[in-house]
Amino acid sequence: MTGQHRRPRGRAGGPSAAGMARRQFAADPWMSVGLALLVGLVALLLTAVPRGLTDVQSRQLVQEVDGLSAIQRDVIGQWGRSVVFPTLAVLGSGELVGLEQDEYDAQLEDPWRPFREGGERVRAEQPEPLRSALGEPQMIARLQPEVATRPAEETGFREVTYSRAVDPDLRQHVELVEGEWPELTLEAGLRDDLPGSGAGSGIETGEVDVVLSRDAADRLLLEVGDEVAGAMVLSGVYEPRDPDDPRWQHVDNGATLGVIPDPDRGDTAYATAFLSPDNRGSTGQPASVRMRLWYPVVPDAITGSTDQVQLLRSQLTGFVAQQHELADATTVPDSSGPQVPVFTTELSSTLTRIVAQQRASASLLAVVAAGPLGVALAVAGLGARLVVHRRRPALALTLARGAAPQQLRRLVAVEGLALGVPAALLGHLAATLLLPGPTPWWQWLVTGAVAVVPALALAASLEDASLLQGRSDLSGRSTSRWRWVLEVAVLALAAVSTWRLLDRGTRGGDDSDSGIDLLAAATPVLLALAACVVALRVYPLPLAALTRALRGRATLTPFLGAARALRDPGGGLVPALAVVLGTTIALVSAVLLSTVTRGAEVAAWESNGAPIRVSGPALTDGLREQLLAVDGVRHVTGLATGSASSALVVDGQRTSVRVWLVEPELADLQREAPVTPLPRDVFAEGDPPAVVTLGGTTVDPDAGSVSLGRLGTVSVTGHLDQLPGAQVPSGVVVSRDRWAAAHPDTPPARIVLVDTRRGPTSTRSSLASPRRWTGSAWSPRSRSASTASAAHR
């Protein structure tokens, strides 16, 4: 080739690859821009949905954990120890107990220092997220035994039992409203028996100073200076700074006076009398002390994602199973060995339930999201094919002028990266701005995978090097040797995934350790893909038969349409998959919406039993009239406990059951409710009386004779899994009128169900928002009803 025929290079010659790509994009930019917008939207959704799910799960974790009592929630350690020295000051020197002088001085200032440091050290040794979930350790010591005394007759109590306790942090949680803080005093006559008593420690002897809560002092008619019990004298009265602080659940009878009523013998009161915080747990003589150290659980400190909750559960289980040494004999002077508490908590079972709930919701979301994700990928493939199709003449001309197919693929791949990477990054950043929070590393991998989709789709759309249009009659035989392999693989994967999913129950497999059930999420997509493969293989057969049938007809148009569809199909696997998945999404969404709505409605009704549930006050005739007088109230009925333990005798076999009393208005209230109504036979007046069994209480239909307490022989007319509004595991339902005829002392109903629906034509959407009333003030519903109602709304 001579110089004049050699192809010029560089800027002075023909256009560069970048210039050609720029001109092609400028000539027809809208399809490329649409592809970039699709990538950005997919990146936004794939980043926002997991973050939103994590936020919801975190809120659920906080709500569930906060709903537990402090005793159930916190990690509690208990152990016993003997206290010989009520204060190290009586020793005068640390040499008598083997303490270094600096340690001795530190414990003189804070006798609880070894336990504080040990508790903090144990917490610091735990891995995350358990370390952040455990708050600062708190402790209390109770001297054994408790002291019982008979109070003044004016108090109305038969006996008062005082628990002598030491709270190192008492001053931080209470406010002294009368008297003085207790001084470190010892019982008279006991100081001479202490080791080192001649050291001149200056500890006063005589009556031991204690403080009581305002409620206990007022109800026990005690004033500052009065003798409390034995050698204890009241030096001060305090009030809790925050009576609702969960800490008081660990300090029994510390905020208020505890009372156990006994109509026969008289009420018994229980109070906690606090000694000086400088006391080590003794009033002078060696004492047995029951120690309690607990870690308040802080659910806000961790994210509520399933993997985090599962990890916290496993760490918490390991923490409780292990032994943790708070202090050894070298730091606690009068200990014979290390101080090792036994830790317990009921939080593990709650976390197990939360993990199961989160896994179910995440798996359901994955199943629903798999369809839109498949549609988005299919649309991206179609968009890339359309971009290449619109540039086919220019690409074919480029090939004719000597460009290699690999060069074109690299060119369109680079263009795809130029479109996908900025779009995916913008979508990811937009999601982080909409839903602030931590960004796990795998979300960046997902964004990176979405960013390369346009490049892969554009490169794969260049089917052959010639880029020439050609007829390809569709038949049962494949023109590609890989098509059969891929189709068989898709069918095999769909069959195996369906088999494994349906056979999971019989295998006894437990996939609760994974956050999302990937098998359940992938199976619907694989089934849709398999259906598309089968349809594309089968539909040419009836279409060919139709073409042969139309060939002999006089009209040409039907034949040409059928022949064109057979010989040059405009679709394929990708558009068919997009249509199938799109239709599936619509159907699944409709079914899922109705299922969730119905489930929320049923859960709310089963929990409350009526649109409004009132608990606490007795349902008297006056209260019933007042409620019925309220505008909008249609029915008022009550649930009462007739007997906590009544004899149910079936063919001579005796069982103790709880009897629940119902009124005829309950049947009217439940007539249109989404719950199983009570049989009308319960309120029939004939003999024998009809009853309904509940939950775990069952009676064989073929039983010969059934009797219930004073009612005598009864007839079992049905069975309910639960009584809406009562939520009891077992029992028997009886008509209140029939029970009252045999039991004149029938107690009044303490659970009142109020129906506020407007009429028979009212929609059930208004029934899934029941309210609960306790005492004289409206309060939130139980967690189950509240969750169901929120899901419904």
LOMARMI-636767 format. One record per residue: x, y, z of N, C-alpha, C in turn. Coordinates in steps of 0.1 Angstrom, whole numbers, plus 5000, padded with zeros to 4 digits. Each point is the difference from the previous one (the first is absolute). Layout:
N
XYZXYZXYZ
...
END
This chain:
793
500949885000499150125000500950125000
499750094991500850134999499550095010
500850115002499750105010498750074998
499750024987498750084997498849915003
500249875000498849915003500049965015
501050035008500149965014499050085008
499249935009499050075008500750105009
499650125000500650105009499649975014
500950045010499749985014500150135007
499550005012500150125009498950104997
500350125005499050114999499950054985
501249994993499950054986499349904991
499949875004499349904992498649995003
499549875001498649975003499750025015
498849985003499550035014500649895009
500250035013500449905010498849935005
500349895008498949925005499250095010
500650085008499350095009499150104993
500650054989499250104992498849934994
500249884994498949934994498949975010
500449955012499049975010499350135005
500750115000499450135004498950044990
500449994987499050044990498849914999
500349875002498849915000499150035012
500550035012499250035011499250134998
500750104994499350134997499049984990
500149914990499049984990498749955005
500149915010498849935006500249985015
499950115008500449985014498949955009
498750004995498949985010500049855005
500349914991499949865005501249975010
501150064998501149995009499750065013
499450125000499650075012499049925008
499049944992499049925007500649885007
501049944993500749895006500850045013
500650125000500750055012499050035011
498850054997499050035010499549875006
499849904992499649875005501149945010
501250024996501149955009500050085013
499950134999499950085013498849965008
498949984994498849965008500249865007
500649914993500249875006501050015011
501150084998501050025011499350075012
499250094997499350075011499149905008
499349924994499149905006500849905008
501049944993500849905007500850055012
500250135000500750055012499050055011
498850054995499150065009499249895007
499649904993499149895006500749935012
501349964998500749945012500150105012
500350124997500250105010498650025007
499050014992498650025006499649885009
500449884995499649885007500850005013
501350035000500850015012499450105010
499650114995499450105009498749955007
499249934992498849955005500349895011
501049914997500449905009500650065013
500750114998500650065012498850065009
499050064994498950055008499349885006
499849894993499349895006500849945012
501449994998500849955011499850095013
500150134998499850095011498749995007
498949994991498749985006499849875007
500549894994499849875007500850005013
501250055000500949995012499550105011
499550124996499550095009498749955006
499349914993498749955005500349905011
501249955002500349915011500250075013
499849945011500350065013501649995001
500450085010501550005002500549875004
499249935008500449865005500249914988
499150014990500049914988501150054991
500350134999500950054989501450005005
500350045012501450025003500749875003
501350015000500949885003500350015015
499549915008500150005014500949905005
501050045009500949905006499850005015
499949895006499749995015501049905006
500450025012500949915007500050045015
500449915008500050035015501550015005
500150085010501350015006499950035015
501049985007500050035015500850135002
499550095008500750125004500450005014
501250005003500649995013500250145006
500550094991500450145004499050094994
499150065008499050104994500750124994
501250035005500850114994501549975002
500850024991501549985002500650095010
499250115004500650095009500249945014
499349905003500249935013501349935001
500649974988501349935001501150095002
499950124995501150105003501249984990
500149894994501149974991499749894990
500450014988499849904990500849885002
501050005008500949885002499249895006
499050035008499249895007499249924990
499850054988499249924990500849984987
501350045000500849984988499850104989
499550125003499850104989501250095000
500450044988501050114999499450135005
500850095005499550125006499250084991
500450014987499250084990498649944998
500049874999498749934998499150015013
500749995011499350025013499450145001
500750104996499550145000498950024990
500149944989498950014989498749945005
500149885007498849945005499550075012
500850075008499450085010499250114994
500450064989499250104993498849954994
500149884993498949944993500149855003
499249945009500149865003499549914989
499350064990499549924989500950014988
501250055001500850024989500449874993
500449895006500349884993498849944992
498850025004498949954993499750094988
500150135002499850094989501049984988
501349995004501049974990499849874993
499749905008499849874995498849994990
498950075004498950004991500350074987
500750125001500350074987501049924992
501049935007500949924992499349894993
499149935006499249894993499350064988
499450115002499350064988500950044989
501250065003500950044990500649884993
500049885006500649884993499049944990
498850055000499049944991500150064986
499849924989500050054987498850084996
500250084989498850074995499149914992
498750025001499350125005499649985015
500449895006499549975014500650115009
501250044998500750105009499250135000
499550044988499350134999498649985006
499449884999498749985005499949995015
501149985007500049995014500450145006
499150055009500350135006501049985011
500350115007500950005012499449915011
500949915006499549915010499550085012
498949945006499450065013499949885009
499950035013500049895010499350055013
499649895007499450025013500349885009
500150025013500349895009498949995011
499549885002499049995010500549905011
499950055013500449925011499049895003
500449895004499249895004500149975015
499049975007498649994995499350135001
498750004995499250125001499550015014
499550125004499650035013498550035000
499249925008498650015000499650065014
499050094999499550065013498550034998
499450025012498650045000499950155001
499350074990500050145000498850055009
499950135001498950065008498649954994
499149995008498749954996499350094990
500350135002499450104991500449984985
501149944998500449984986499149914992
499349915007499249904993500749884995
501349995003500849884995500249905012
499949884997500349905010501549985003
500850024989501449985002500850084990
501250055003500850074991501449924999
500449974988501349944998501050104994
501150025007501050094995501249934994
500350044988501249954993501150105002
501149975007501150095002500949994987
500250114994500750004987501150125000
500949984991501050104998500150034985
499750124996500050044986501150104998
501149974994501250094999499650134992
499050004992499650114992498750075004
499649975012498750055005499950154999
501050085003499950145000499750064986
500449924990499950054986498549984995
499349915006498649974995498950045009
500350065012498950045009500450145005
499050075005500250135006499550005015
500950035008499650005015499150125003
498849975005499050105002499850035015
500649925008499850025015501249925007
500550065010501049945008501450014994
500949915003501449994996500349874993
501050004992500549884994500549915011
499949874999500549915011501550005001
500450015013501549995003500449855001
501349984998500549875002500049965015
499049935004499949965014499949855002
500449955011500049865003499149975012
499649885002499249965011500850015013
499450045011500750025013500349865005
501249995006500549885006500649904991
500150044987500649904991501450054995
500350135003501350054994501249945007
499949965013501149945006500449864995
499149944993500349874994500650014987
500150114994500650024987501549995000
500749954990501450004999500550154999
501050035008500650134999499150115007
499249965009499150095006500750115008
501249985003500750105008500750104992
499850004987500750094991499550145001
498950025007499450145001499550054987
499149924994499550044987499050125001
499450025011499050105002498649974994
499749874998498749964996499150005012
498850074998499150005011499249875001
499749975013499249885002498750045007
499149904999498650035006499049964990
499050084997499049974990500550034986
499649924991500550014986499150094993
500550104993499250104992499649934987
498750034997499549954987499150114994
499750004987499050094994498949914993
498850065000498949934993499450104990
499249944991499350084990498950085007
499650114993498950085006498749925001
499749914990498849925000500049915012
501249935002500149905011499950075014
500650125001500050075013498650055003
499350054990498750055003499049895003
500049894993499049905002500349925013
501350005004500449935012500050095012
499650134998499950105011501350025007
501150014992501350025006500550144997
500750055010500750134999501549995002
500750104996501450005002500349995015
500949915004500449985014499349885006
498949954993499349885006500849884998
499749905009500649874998499349924989
500749954991499449934989499749865004
501149925003499949865004501349965006
499949945012501249955006500950125003
501350004995500950105003500150104989
499050024992500050094989499150135004
500550114996499350135003500050084986
498850064998499850084988500750135001
501050024991500850125000499550104989
499349954990499650084989498949944991
499350084993499049954990500350064987
499949924989500350044987498949974990
500150074989499049974989500849984987
499649904992500849974988499950124990
501250034994500050114990499249964988
500049884996499249954989499349875004
498850015005499349875004499849904989
500050044988499949914988501349944995
501150045007501349954996499949845001
500449934989500049855001500949955011
500950085005500949955011499249965012
498950065003499249965012499449874999
499949944988499549874998501049895006
501350045000501049925006500150025015
499650115005500050035014498649995006
499749885004498749975005499650095012
498850054999499450095011500950115003
500850054990500950115003499350144997
499150004990499450134997498650015008
499349895002498850015007499949885009
499050005009499849895009499349894993
500549885002499449884995499049945009
498849964995498949955008499549874994
499949905009499349874995498749995008
498950024994498750005007499649855004
499450005012499549875005498850035008
498849984994498850035008499849935012
500549885001499849915012500950045012
501350014997501050025010500450155002
499850084989500550145001501150024990
500150124995501050044990501450005006
501049964991501450015004500750104991
500850085006500750114993501549964999
500650044989501449974997500750144997
501150035007500850124997501449975000
500850084992501449995000500650125008
500849975010500750095008501550014996
500450124995501350014994501050055011
501149925001501150045009500950104993
501050055007501050094994500649944988
500250074988500749954989501549965003
500550055011501449975004500149865007
498849955003500049875007500349894989
500849905004500349894991499049895001
499050015008498949895001499949945013
500350075011499849945013499750115010
499349965011499750105010500949985012
501049924999501049985011500549865001
499149905000500449865000500249954986
500749894998500149934987498649984995
499850034987498649994994500149934987
498949934997499849944986499350114992
500650024988499550114991499649944987
498950044995499649964986500350114991
500949984991500450104991499349994986
499750124995499450004986500750114992
500549964988500650104991499349984987
499650114993499349984988500550104990
499949964987500350094989498750044993
499650135001498850044992500349994985
499049944993500149984986499650134993
500850044990499850134993499849964985
498749974996499849964986500350104990
500050135003500350114991501449994995
500949935007501450004997500449914988
499049924996500349914989499050024989
500449964988499050004989499249885000
498750014996499149895001500049904988
501050004992500049914988500149865006
499549914991499949865005501349945004
501150034992501349945003500550065014
499750135002500550055013499249945012
498749994998499249945011500449855002
500349934989500449865002501450005007
500950094996501350005006499950035015
499150105003499850045014499449885008
499149934994499449895007501149895003
500849974991501049905002501150045010
500450135000500950065009499450005014
498750035001499450015013499849865006
499749904992500049865004501349955006
501150044992501349965005500450075013
499650135001500350085012499449935013
498749964998499349945012500649865003
500449934990500649875002501350005007
500850104998501350015005500050055015
501249985007500250055013500950134999
499650105007500750135000500450035014
501350025002500550035013500150155002
499350055009500050155003501250045008
500349925010501150035009500549885006
501350005004500649885007500250035014
500649905007500250015015501050105004
500850044990501150105004499450145000
498950034994499450135000498850025009
499349885003498950015010500549945013
500250085010500849955012499449885007
498749995002499449895007499449894992
500549994987499449904991500949885001
499449884999500849875000500349964986
499550074990500249964986499650114991
500149974987499650104990498550035001
499650124996498650044999499549984986
499249894999499549964986498549995001
499450104994498550004999499549914990
498749955001499349924991499150104992
500350024987499250094992498849934993
498950075000498849954993499350124993
499249964990499250104993499049934992
498850074998499049944992500050074986
501050084997500050074987500349914989
500749895002500349914989498849944993
499049965007498849954994499350114992
500050125005499450124992500850024987
501349995001500950024988499749894990
499849885005499749894991498750024992
499050055007498850034994500150124990
500850105003500250114991500749964988
501049915001500849954989499049934990
499149915006499149934991499050104993
499550105007499150104994500850084989
501250045003500750084990500449914988
500349885002500349914989498849984991
498849995006498849984993499750124991
500150125007499750124992501050034990
501349985003501150024990499849904988
499749885003499849904989498850044991
498950045007498950054992500350124991
500850095006500450124992500949954988
500849915003500949954989499249934989
499049935004499249934989499350114992
499550105007499350114992500950084992
501350025005500950094993500749924989
500049875000500749924989499350034987
498750015000499350034988500350134993
499950115008500450134994501550004996
500949945007501449994996500149934987
499349894999500149924987499550084988
498950085003499450084989501050114997
500650065010501050114997501249954992
500549885003501149944992499549974986
498849954999499549974986499850124992
499550115006499850134993501450054997
501049995009501350054996500649924988
499849875000500449934988499350044987
498750025001499350054989500450144995
500350095010500550134997501350004993
500949915005501349994994499949944985
499149904999499849954986499450114991
499150095005499550104992501050104996
500950045010501150094997500949954988
500349875001500949944990499249994987
498749975000499249994988499950134993
499950115007499950134994501350054994
501149945005501350044995500549894990
499249914996500549894992500650054987
499450094993500750044987501450065002
500150085011501450065002501049895005
499549915008500949895004500449914989
499049974991500349924988501050074991
499850134998501050074992501450005006
500050015014501350005006500749874999
499249895000500649874998500549984985
499250064991500449994986501350074997
500350105008501250084998501249955008
499849885006501249935005500049995015
499050055007500049985015499849865004
500649965010499849865005498849995010
499349895000498949995009500350025015
501349965004500450025013500150155003
500550074990500150155002498650065003
499049964992498750055002499449975014
500349875004499549965013500650085011
501350024999500750095010499450145000
499750054988499550134998498750025007
499149914997498650015006500149975015
501049915004500149975015500550135007
501050074994500450125007498950115000
499250004990498950095000499049965011
499849875002499149955010500550045014
501349995002500650045013499850155002
500250084989499950145002498550045003
499149924996498650025004499649955013
500549875003499549935012500750055013
501350025000500750035012499550135006
499950124993499550125007498549985004
499249934992498649995004499949915012
500849895001499949925012500550075012
501050084999500550085012499050105004
499450074991499050105003498849935007
499649894995498949935007500349955014
501349955001500449965014500150125009
500550114996500150125009498750055003
499050004990498750055003499349915011
500249874999499449915010500650035014
501350035001500650035013499650135006
499650104991499550125005498649995004
499249914993498649985004499949925013
500949915002499949915012501450005006
500350095009501350015006500249875009
501349975001500349885009501349944995
500549905007501249934996499949934986
501050004993500149944986500949875001
499449885000500949885000500749994987
501149935000500949994988499349934989
499149915002499449924989499050094992
499650115006499150094992500850074988
501350025003500950064989500249894989
500149885004500149894990498849994991
498850015007498850004992499950124990
500450125005500050114991501049994989
501249945003500949974989499549904990
499349905005499449904990499050074991
499250095006499050074992500650094990
501250065004500650094991500649944987
500349875001500649934988498949944991
498750005005499049944992499950064986
500050144998499950054986501149954991
501350005006501149964992499849854995
499649915009499949864997498849994990
498950075002498949994991500350054986
500750114999500450054987500949914993
501049955007501049914994499349874995
499149955008499349874996499050034989
499650124998499050024989500650004986
501350014999500749984987500149854997
499049954994499849854999501149944990
500350064989500949954991500850114994
501149964992500950114995499450074988
499149934993499550064987498950115003
499349985011498950095003499050024989
499849894993499150004988498649955004
498950054995498749955002499949874993
499449905007499849874993498849935005
499349934992498849925004500449885008
499349985010500349885008498649945004
499649904992498749935002500149935014
499050035008500049955013499549854999
500749915006499649865000500449945013
499749875001500449935012501449975001
500850024990501449975000500850135003
501050005008500750125003501250024991
500250124997501150044991501350025008
499950005013501250025009500249875008
501249965001500349885008499950035014
500150125005499950035014498650025005
499050024990498750035005499449885007
500249884995499449895007500649985013
501350035001500749985013499450105011
499850124996499550105009498549975003
499249954990498649975003499949895010
500849894997500049895009500450035014
501050095001500550055013498950085008
499350084993498950085006498949915005
499649904992499049915004500449915012
501349965000500549925011500050085013
500550134999500150085012498650035005
499050034991498750025005499449885007
500249884994499549885006500649975013
501350015001500749985013499650105011
500050124996499650105010498649985005
499149974991498649975004499949885009
500749904997500049885008500650025014
501150085000500650025013499250095009
499350104993499150095008498849925006
499449924991498849935005500349895010
501249944999500549895008500650055013
500150135002500750055012499449965013
498649995001499449965012500249865004
500049914990500349855003501449985003
501050084995501449985003500350055014
499150095005500350055013501150115000
500350064988501150094999499650135007
501050075005499850125007500950114994
499450094993500750114993500050135008
499749995013499850125007501350075003
501149944997501350075002500350104990
499449994988500250104989499050115001
500450124996499150115001498950004990
500349954988499050004990499949854994
498849954998499949874994500250014985
501249984996500450024986499349904991
499849885005499349904993498550044996
499350055010498750054998499950124991
501150085000500050124991500349964986
500949904998500449974986499149914993
499349915008499149904993498950074991
499350105004499050064991500650054987
501250065001500650054988500549894991
500549895006500449894992498849934993
498949995007498849954994499550084989
500050145001499650084990500949994988
501349995002501049984989499849874993
499749895008499849874994498750004992
499050075005498750014992500250074987
500950115000500350074988500749914990
501049925005500749914991499149904994
499149945008499149904995499050064990
499550125003499150074991500650034986
501350055000500750034988500349884992
500149885006500249884993498749944995
498950035006498849934997499150084990
500150145002499050084993500249994984
501249974995500049994985499249884994
499749905009499349894995498550034996
499250065009498750054996500050114990
501150085000500050114990500349944986
500849904999500249934987498849944996
499249935009498749944996499150114995
499950115006499250114996500450054986
501350014998500550054987499549904989
500149875002499649914990498550014998
499250025010498650014999499650124992
500750115002499750134993500550014986
500949914996500650004987499049994989
499049915001499149984990498850094999
499950105009498950095001500250114989
498950064997500050114989500650135005
499850035013500650125005501549985003
500850104997501549995002500550055013
499250105006500650075011500249915012
499049915004500349915012501249914998
500149954987501149914998501450085001
500050124995501350075000500450035015
498950045008500350035014500649875007
499349894998500549885007501449964995
500250014987501349964994501150095005
499750135000501050105005500449975015
499049975008500349975014500849875001
499849914991500749875001501450024995
500250074989501350004993501050115006
499450115004500850115005499450055013
500149935011499450055013500650135005
499250085005500550135005500449995014
499649895007500349995014501249905003
499949945011501049905004499949985015
501149945006499949975014500050125009
500850114996500050115009498750085001
499450034988498750075002498949915006
500049874997499149925006500149995015
501350005005500349995014499550135007
500250124993499550125005498550015002
499349944990498550005001499649915011
500649885000499549905010500350055014
501250065003500350045013499250135004
499750084990499250125003498549965004
499549904993498749955003500049935014
501049935002500149935013500150105012
500850114998500150105010498650055003
499250034990498750065003499149905007
500049874997499249905006500549985015
501349995001500549985014499850125009
500150124995499750115008498650015004
499149974991498650005004499649905011
500649884998499749895009500750035014
501250064999500850035012499250115008
499550104993499350115006498849955008
499249914993498849955007500449915011
501149924999500449925011500550075012
500850114998500550085011498850075006
499150064992498950075006499149915008
499749884995499249915007500749955013
501349974999500749955011500150115011
500250134996500050105010498750025007
498949994992498750015006499749895009
500349884997499749885008500950015013
501350044999500850015012499550105009
499650124995499550105009498749965007
499149934993498849965006500249895010
500949904997500349905010500750055012
500750114999500750055012499050085008
499250094994499150095007498649955002
499549924990498749955001498950094996
500350134998499050104996500750124996
499350104993500750124997500650085012
499449985012500550065012499949905011
501149995007500149905011500350085013
499249995010500150075013500449895010
501150025007500449905010500250085013
499649945011500250065013498750025008
499250094996498850035008498949884998
499349985011498949894999498950054992
499449914991498950044992498749995008
499650115005498850015008498950054990
498749995005498950054992500250154997
500550075009500250154998501050024990
501249935000501050024990499549964987
499249894999499549964987499150114994
499250065008499150104995500850124996
501050045007500850114996500749984987
500549884998500749974987499049994988
498849955003499049994989499550144997
500150095009499550144998501050084991
501249954998501050074992499649984985
500050114993499650004986500949914992
499449914993500849914991500249865006
499749985013500149875006498849914997
500249884994498949914997499849895010
501149945004499949895010501150025011
499649955012500950005011499949865007
501049935001500049875006501349985008
500049905009501149985008500549855000
501349995004500649865002500450005014
499649895007500349985014500549865002
500849995011500549875004499149945011
499249904996499149945010500849925010
501049934996500849925010501449984994
501050015008501349984996500449864999
499249915007500349865000498749925003
499349974990498849925001500249864995
499349915005500249864997499249964987
500749964990499449954987500249855000
498949935001500149855001499549954987
500849924993499649944987500249855002
498949935000500049855002500849965012
499850075011500749975012501450065002
500650064989501350065001499950155004
500650045011499850135005501250094996
499650134995501050104996499650135005
501050085006499750135004500150104989
499050084998499950104988499650135006
500350104992499650145003498750024992
499050065007498750024994499850154996
499750024987499850144996498550024997
499550115005498550034999499850104989
499049984991499750094989498550035001
499750114993498650055000499549994985
498650004998499549984987500450114990
500350125006500450114991501349974993
500849915005501349974993499749944987
499049924998499749944987499650114990
499350105005499650114991501250084996
500950025010501350084997500849934990
500149865000500949934992499349964986
498850044998499349964988500750034987
500650124999500750044988501550015002
500549955011501450015003500849894993
501250024997500849904993500649905010
499149945009500449905009499049895000
500449895005499049895001499050035011
498750024997499050045010499749885010
499550045011499549905010498749934995
499949875002498749944996498850065008
498950014993498850055007499549915010
500449875000499549915009500550035015
501150085001500550035013499050085008
499150084993499150085007498649945000
499949884996498649935000499649975015
498750005002499549985013499749855004
500149914990499749865003501049935008
499749885004501049925008500449884991
501349965002501050065009500650124994
500650085009500750134995501149974990
500150094990501049984989501250085004
501249944997501350065003500849994988
501150084999501050004989501349995006
500849904995501449995005500950104993
501150035007501050104994501449945000
500750034989501549974999500349865003
500949985011500449875003499049915007
498950055004498949925006499149944989
500149874999499249944990499249885006
498949974994499149895004499749914988
500249875002499749914989498550014997
499750024987498650004996499249875004
500749895001499349885003500049975015
500350105008500049985015498649985004
499849915010498749965005499450115009
500750045010499450105009501150115003
499550125001500950125002499350085011
500750045010499450095011501050105003
499550125005500850115003499650065013
500749985011499850065013498549995004
499550115005498650005005499050004989
500450024988499150004989499549854997
500849915004499649864998500349964986
499149924995500249954986499950114990
500950014991500050104989500249944987
499750084989500149954987501150094993
501049944994501150074993499550024986
499850124996499450034987501050064990
501350025004501050054991501350025007
501050044992501350025005500650134992
500750085008500650124994501549995004
500850054990501450005003500450115011
499250115000500250105010498750085001
499950075011498850085003500550154997
499550064989500450144997499850095011
501150075004499950105011500649945013
500049875001500549945013501549954998
500349944989501349954997500549905011
499249895001500449905010500349874993
501049925005500449884994499049895000
499150005010499049895002498950055008
499049915001498850045009498749954994
498950045006498749974996499150135000
499250024990499150114998498649965004
499450085009498749975005499250135000
498749984998499150125001500050055014
500150135001500050075013498749975008
498950004993498749985007499949865005
500549904993499949865005500949985011
501250065000501049995011499550075012
499450124999499550085011498949935007
499249924993498949935006500549895010
501249954997500649905009501050065010
500450124997501050065009499650145003
499350025011499550145003501150105002
501249965004501150095002500950024987
499450004989500750024987500650145000
501350014997500750135000499650084987
500150135001499650084988501149994990
499650044988501050004988501050115002
501349974998501150095001500550044986
499649934990500350034986498850044992
499950124996498850054993500350034985
499249944992500150014985498950104995
500550104993499150104995500050004985
498850004994499950004985499650144996
500850064991499750144996499850004985
499849894993499750004986498750064997
499950064988498850084997498849914996
500349894994498849914996500549884992
499149924996500449884993500850024987
499850124994500750034987501450075002
500450015013501350065002501149924995
501050074995501249934994500949955011
500749894997500849945010501350075002
500350094991501250085002500050085012
498850035005499950075013500149915012
500049874998500049915011501449965004
501050044992501449955003500750115009
499250095006500750105008499450005014
499949895007499450005013500850075010
499450055010500750085011499849925013
500950035009500049935013500050115011
499249985010499950095011500249935013
500950055008500449945012499750105012
499249965009499750095011499250124995
500550115003499350134996500650084990
501049944993500750084989500249914988
500050064989500249924988501549974999
500349884996501449964999500249934987
501349984995500249934987499549865001
499849944989499649864999501249915004
499749875001501149915001500950004988
501249955000500950014989499549924988
499449885002499549934989498950074993
499050055007499050084993500550124994
500950075006500550134995500849974987
500849895000500849974988499049964988
499049925004499149964989499250124994
499650095009499350124995500850094992
501350025004500950084993500349944986
500149874999500249934987498850024991
498850005006498850014992500050144994
500250105009500050144995501050024989
END
